[in-house]
Amino acid sequence: FAGKAHPADRPGQDLIRAIAHIARSAEFESKVLLLEGYDLSLARRLVSGVDVWLNTPTYPLEASGTSGMKAGINGVPNLSVLDGWWGEGYNGKNGWAIQPAPEGMEEYKRNREEATSLCEILEDQVVPLYYDRNNKLGYSEAWVRVAKHSIASLMPRFSSERMVREYVERFYAPASRQGKKFYENDYFHARALSSWKAKVRAAW
């Protein structure tokens, strides 16, 4: 396990503490490893040495998924909840998807359902494919096909270039156009909007 919880994410921090506690227990010692100090350097090492990238955000709260993108374009298949970027990037051949439980479902039921789905995918698809090794080559040719398809399908679609372009087109340029309207005629429109807001607040 590796990663960071947001400073305001108390449940996330509690989860990391629970994982650390389990990792130190006699039953799981040397079987569960929690890597602390997650940063770019550690991420680089993980991406170059991991076999499958597991990400289980609570739908629809995936922040951005940049770690999964980074793994995917480096040939590491993703196994993730269909949320955020993976909802767009997954195509059935470049990794595995966990269908999110309905939003209205109680948290413990949702966790149980998604955990069951994860275990079934691991047992029925991921593990058998990984160990389906060619005796002459010593590795799974089918697994390599998934890894290559991950690179081919994700790299052209997820990049810093796209991110900057979409920020400019969807947010910065419209905000700039809107801002210019407010600056015209000695801030006439800005003053009118401010006056209207003050009137509404006072009367609310």
Beta strands, then each sheet from edge to edge (+ up, - down):
strand 1: 53-55
strand 2: 78-81
strand 3: 95-98
sheet 1: 1+ 2+ 3+
end
